[in-house]
Amino acid sequence: MTSYNVLVIETALSGHRGEYVRWIVQALLESNHKVILALPDDALNHQSILNLNHPMLKVEAFDNELLVESFKWIKRLGLFGNDYLYYRLFKILFLRVKQHQTLDRVFIPFIDHALYSISILGSPFGDCPFSGITMRPDFHYRAVGVNAPDRKGAWFKEFIFDRFLKKDTLSSLLTLDEALHHYYRTKTSHQLQFLPEPANFIKPDILTTKRVEFELGITSESKIILVYGSLTKRKGVINLLKAMLQLDESYDFQVILAGKADDDINSELNDEKYAPFIQSNKLLRIDRFITTEEERVLFSVAYCCWLGYIGHYRASGVLIQACVYNLPVLATNEGIIGWQVEKHDLGILIDTYSVVDIEDAIRDMLCNEDSYYIYKDNTKKAFLENTFENAKKIIANSL
């Protein structure tokens, strides 16, 4: 395999993106490519990349704000203005790095930032081949049966996307969206490839599990409903909490909120009506970054996983993680999450705007063991391609 000098540009490591960057860079390094990773100054100490030490890796820091300062007026154009700012940022970083080293390829982990501008203006990387991952397209939802509102300007978005796919220097465009890949399967030749989002099953040993349970305050005898990741109103957490209040003492469960909570969630939890649940440990808050060790224990001991998101129509890595650990899900009936859960029968679909519907779904999940084990068995078969080995191979071959 040819060895390349690959520039990887990432503008933020928030949410899951830090982990994406980590395994993308690892995939390129393991394929014997030299990687120049361009990151903003404030991301250099992010936990996801701290251990990325390799003789073939060089990190280039940049001041994100400084690079767009003189063009901030263009943000008045909304999405298109922001899109152009990222396009300009990508171009400046490419030219800056190219001044002192040869670049053979560019990889953008979140290329949606500048997809419109690249489609209209051409590649910011000149004649250098580039690849990337797309997560934002939504024009295909209704066509493939995804439960979502009509997307404004869907025809135009599809036109722009098709135009992007025809760029001469585009090596490949990867998508984590199973439904988007399904939509394009019947189309003519194109550069879109499916990238099954990877997740690893690593079961912690008993001693580690017991230690982490004790440190976190996990009640292992109870049926644990795990809410994992950044905690916001859009994750449906507030409606879940309200539904939880309706379950009496006969239901032996523990809701674990594992991840950094925003002000809306913290404000809700400060209401005194939740105090008895917090004091009795039926509601456990872990309001911080979750370590890899803790994550493995949480998914190993949970009974089911919450995916009751509100107004979130894209795919979710938490769904893949839950299935890797054979956890049935309480999931929104909307978006890609609802589409995948229904397709594979992975749990109970919920109208997450309805507290009553959530309450009924929790009762069903906790008490209907026959259905629970059907869901659990289905999780074992749902995402067999979603391994790091497979993802790294696809990334390496995308250059």
C-alpha positions in Angstrom: 0.0 0.0 0.0 1.2 3.5 -0.9 2.2 5.7 2.1 0.8 9.2 2.1 1.2 12.4 4.0 -2.3 13.0 5.2 -3.7 16.2 6.6 -6.6 15.7 9.0 -8.5 18.8 10.0 -10.9 18.9 12.9 -12.4 22.1 14.4 -13.8 20.8 17.6 -13.6 17.6 19.8 -17.0 18.0 21.5 -19.4 15.1 22.0 -18.3 12.0 20.1 -16.1 13.8 17.7 -13.0 13.4 19.9 -13.3 9.6 19.7 -13.9 9.8 15.9 -10.7 11.7 15.4 -8.8 9.3 17.6 -9.7 6.2 15.7 -9.5 7.9 12.3 -5.9 9.0 13.1 -5.1 5.5 14.5 -6.4 3.9 11.3 -4.2 6.1 9.1 -1.1 5.5 11.3 -1.7 1.8 11.3 -1.8 1.9 7.5 1.7 3.5 7.5 0.6 7.0 6.6 2.2 10.1 8.1 -0.6 12.2 9.7 -0.6 15.9 10.3 -3.5 16.6 12.6 -4.8 20.2 12.6 -6.6 21.1 15.8 -7.7 24.4 17.5 -5.6 25.4 20.5 -8.4 24.6 23.0 -8.5 21.0 21.8 -4.9 20.0 22.3 -5.4 18.6 25.8 -8.7 16.8 25.1 -8.7 13.3 26.6 -9.5 11.6 23.4 -6.2 12.5 21.8 -3.8 12.8 24.7 -2.5 9.3 24.1 -2.0 9.7 20.4 1.7 9.6 20.5 3.4 8.3 17.3 6.6 9.1 15.4 4.4 9.5 12.2 2.0 11.9 13.8 2.4 15.7 14.0 -0.1 18.0 15.6 -0.6 21.5 14.1 -2.4 23.9 16.4 -4.4 26.8 15.1 -6.5 29.7 16.5 -10.0 29.1 15.2 -11.3 32.5 16.1 -8.3 34.4 14.7 -8.7 32.8 11.3 -12.3 33.9 10.9 -12.2 37.2 12.8 -12.2 39.5 9.7 -15.0 37.6 8.1 -17.4 37.4 11.0 -19.9 39.7 9.1 -20.6 36.8 6.8 -22.3 34.9 9.6 -25.3 37.1 8.9 -25.9 34.8 6.0 -26.8 32.0 8.4 -25.9 28.4 7.5 -24.3 29.4 4.2 -22.2 32.1 5.9 -20.9 29.6 8.5 -20.3 27.0 5.7 -18.1 29.5 3.9 -16.2 30.4 7.0 -15.2 26.7 7.4 -14.4 26.5 3.7 -12.0 29.4 4.2 -10.6 27.9 7.4 -9.9 24.6 5.6 -8.2 26.4 2.7 -6.0 28.5 5.0 -4.9 25.5 7.0 -4.1 23.5 3.9 -2.0 26.2 2.4 -0.3 26.9 5.7 0.8 23.2 6.2 1.7 22.8 2.6 4.3 25.6 2.9 6.6 23.4 4.9 5.7 19.8 3.9 4.3 17.8 1.0 0.6 16.8 1.3 -0.8 13.9 -0.7 -4.2 13.6 0.8 -6.7 15.5 3.1 -9.2 13.9 5.4 -12.0 15.9 7.1 -13.9 14.0 9.8 -16.9 16.3 9.6 -17.0 17.6 6.1 -20.6 18.9 6.4 -19.1 22.1 7.8 -18.2 23.2 4.3 -20.1 20.9 2.0 -22.2 23.7 0.3 -19.2 25.8 -0.4 -17.1 22.9 -1.7 -20.0 21.9 -4.0 -20.4 25.4 -5.4 -16.8 26.8 -5.2 -14.7 23.7 -5.7 -12.2 22.1 -3.4 -10.3 24.3 -0.9 -7.4 21.8 -1.3 -6.6 22.6 -5.0 -5.7 19.4 -6.9 -5.0 17.4 -3.7 -7.4 14.4 -3.3 -9.6 14.6 -0.3 -12.0 12.4 1.7 -14.4 13.0 4.6 -17.4 11.9 6.6 -20.8 13.3 6.2 -23.4 13.3 9.0 -25.8 16.1 8.3 -27.8 15.3 5.1 -31.6 15.0 5.7 -33.1 15.3 2.3 -33.6 11.6 2.0 -35.6 11.0 5.2 -39.1 10.8 3.9 -38.1 8.9 0.7 -36.8 5.9 2.8 -39.5 6.0 5.4 -37.8 7.9 8.2 -40.3 9.5 10.6 -39.3 13.2 10.4 -40.9 16.5 9.4 -40.6 17.6 5.8 -37.1 19.0 5.3 -37.1 22.5 3.9 -35.4 22.8 0.6 -34.8 19.0 0.3 -34.6 19.1 -3.5 -31.9 21.8 -3.3 -29.9 20.0 -0.6 -30.0 16.9 -2.7 -28.8 18.8 -5.8 -25.9 20.3 -3.8 -25.0 16.9 -2.4 -25.1 15.3 -5.8 -22.9 18.1 -7.2 -20.4 17.5 -4.3 -20.2 13.8 -5.1 -19.1 14.6 -8.6 -16.0 16.7 -7.6 -12.9 15.4 -9.5 -10.6 15.4 -6.5 -13.1 13.7 -4.1 -11.6 10.3 -3.3 -14.6 9.2 -1.3 -17.4 10.4 0.9 -18.2 8.3 3.9 -21.5 8.3 5.8 -22.5 6.9 9.2 -26.2 7.2 8.1 -27.5 3.7 7.1 -30.6 5.3 5.6 -28.6 7.7 3.3 -26.5 4.8 2.0 -29.8 2.8 1.5 -31.2 5.8 -0.5 -28.1 6.0 -2.8 -27.9 2.2 -3.5 -30.1 2.5 -6.5 -28.5 5.6 -7.9 -25.8 5.7 -10.6 -22.1 5.5 -9.9 -21.1 7.8 -7.0 -18.4 8.3 -4.4 -20.6 7.6 -1.3 -19.6 4.7 0.9 -21.2 3.4 4.1 -19.0 3.6 7.3 -20.7 1.5 10.0 -20.0 3.5 13.2 -17.6 1.3 15.3 -18.1 0.2 18.9 -16.1 -2.3 20.9 -17.5 -4.9 23.4 -14.9 -5.1 26.2 -16.4 -6.7 29.3 -14.7 -5.6 32.5 -13.7 -8.2 35.0 -15.7 -8.7 38.2 -13.2 -6.9 40.4 -13.2 -3.8 38.1 -17.0 -3.9 37.9 -17.5 -4.1 41.7 -14.9 -1.3 42.3 -16.5 1.1 39.7 -20.0 0.3 40.9 -18.9 1.2 44.5 -17.1 4.4 43.3 -20.1 5.6 41.3 -22.8 4.4 43.7 -24.5 2.0 41.3 -27.2 -0.3 42.8 -26.4 -3.5 40.9 -29.5 -5.3 42.2 -31.8 -2.8 40.5 -32.7 -2.7 36.8 -30.6 0.1 35.5 -31.9 2.5 32.8 -28.8 4.1 31.4 -28.8 7.6 29.9 -25.3 8.1 28.4 -23.6 11.0 26.8 -24.0 14.8 27.0 -27.3 15.5 28.8 -29.6 18.1 27.2 -33.3 18.8 26.7 -33.0 17.3 23.2 -31.9 14.0 24.7 -35.4 13.8 26.2 -34.0 13.7 29.7 -36.6 16.0 31.3 -39.6 14.0 30.1 -37.9 10.8 31.2 -37.4 12.3 34.7 -41.1 13.4 34.8 -42.2 9.9 33.8 -39.9 8.4 36.4 -41.9 10.3 39.1 -45.0 8.3 38.3 -43.4 4.9 39.1 -44.1 3.7 42.6 -41.9 1.6 44.9 -42.9 -1.7 43.4 -40.7 -0.9 40.4 -37.1 -1.8 41.2 -35.0 0.3 38.9 -32.2 2.9 38.9 -31.9 5.7 36.4 -28.3 6.6 35.8 -27.5 10.0 34.1 -24.0 9.5 32.9 -22.5 12.5 31.3 -22.1 16.3 31.5 -25.5 17.9 32.1 -26.4 21.4 30.7 -28.1 24.1 32.7 -31.7 23.0 31.7 -31.1 19.5 33.1 -29.4 20.8 36.2 -32.2 23.3 36.8 -34.8 20.5 36.5 -32.9 18.2 38.9 -32.7 20.9 41.5 -36.4 20.7 41.9 -37.2 19.2 45.3 -39.5 16.6 43.9 -36.5 14.7 42.7 -34.8 14.7 46.1 -36.4 11.5 47.4 -35.2 9.7 44.2 -31.7 11.0 44.5 -31.5 10.2 48.3 -32.8 6.6 47.7 -30.4 6.2 44.8 -33.1 5.5 42.3 -31.7 8.5 40.4 -27.9 8.6 40.1 -26.1 11.6 38.6 -22.6 11.4 37.2 -22.2 14.9 36.0 -18.8 14.8 34.3 -16.8 13.2 31.5 -17.1 9.4 31.8 -13.8 7.4 31.6 -13.5 4.5 29.2 -13.3 2.1 32.2 -16.5 3.6 33.7 -18.3 3.5 30.3 -17.6 -0.3 29.9 -18.9 -1.0 33.4 -22.0 1.2 32.9 -23.0 -0.6 29.6 -22.1 -4.0 31.2 -24.4 -3.7 34.2 -27.3 -1.7 32.6 -30.7 -3.3 31.9 -31.6 -1.1 29.0 -30.5 2.2 27.4 -32.4 5.4 26.9 -32.5 6.9 23.4 -35.7 8.9 23.8 -34.3 12.0 22.0 -36.5 14.9 21.0 -36.0 16.6 17.7 -32.9 14.6 16.9 -33.2 13.0 13.5 -29.7 11.8 12.8 -28.0 8.5 13.7 -26.6 7.8 17.2 -23.4 6.1 18.2 -25.0 5.4 21.6 -27.5 3.0 19.8 -24.6 1.1 18.4 -22.8 1.0 21.8 -26.0 -0.3 23.5 -26.5 -3.1 20.9 -22.8 -4.1 21.2 -23.5 -4.6 24.9 -26.8 -6.4 24.1 -29.0 -3.7 25.7 -32.5 -3.2 24.5 -33.5 0.4 24.1 -36.2 2.9 25.0 -36.1 5.0 21.8 -37.7 7.9 20.0 -39.9 6.9 17.1 -38.4 9.7 15.1 -35.4 10.0 12.8 -32.7 7.5 12.0 -32.8 6.1 15.5 -36.4 5.2 15.2 -35.9 3.9 11.7 -33.0 1.6 12.9 -34.7 0.4 16.1 -37.9 -0.5 14.2 -35.9 -2.2 11.3 -34.0 -4.4 13.7 -36.7 -4.6 16.6 -34.3 -3.5 19.2 -36.7 -2.1 21.8 -39.7 0.0 22.5 -40.4 3.0 20.3 -41.8 6.1 22.2 -43.5 9.3 21.5 -40.9 11.2 23.5 -43.0 14.3 23.6 -45.5 12.4 25.8 -44.7 11.7 29.5 -47.5 9.2 29.6 -46.1 7.2 26.7 -42.7 7.2 28.2 -44.1 6.0 31.5 -46.0 3.1 29.8 -42.8 2.2 27.9 -40.7 2.0 31.0 -43.3 -0.2 32.7 -43.3 -2.5 29.7 -39.5 -2.7 29.5 -39.2 -3.4 33.2 -42.0 -6.0 33.5 -42.5 -7.8 30.1 -39.6 -10.2 30.2 -40.7 -12.1 27.0 -40.4 -9.0 24.9 -37.3 -7.9 26.7 -35.4 -11.0 25.7 -36.6 -10.8 22.1 -35.1 -7.3 21.9 -32.0 -8.4 23.7 -31.5 -11.3 21.2 -32.0 -8.9 18.3 -29.3 -6.6 19.5 -26.8 -9.4 18.9 -27.5 -9.5 15.2 -28.2 -5.9 14.4 -24.8 -4.2 13.8 -22.3 -7.0 13.2 -20.3 -4.8 10.7 -19.8 -2.0 13.3 -16.3 -3.0 14.5 -13.2 -0.9 14.7 -11.3 -3.3 12.5 -13.9 -2.8 9.7 -14.1 1.0 10.2 -10.3 1.4 10.2 -10.1 -0.6 7.0 -12.7 1.6 5.3 -10.9 4.8 6.4 -7.6 3.6 5.1 -9.1 2.6 1.8 -10.9 5.9 1.4 -7.8 7.9 0.5 
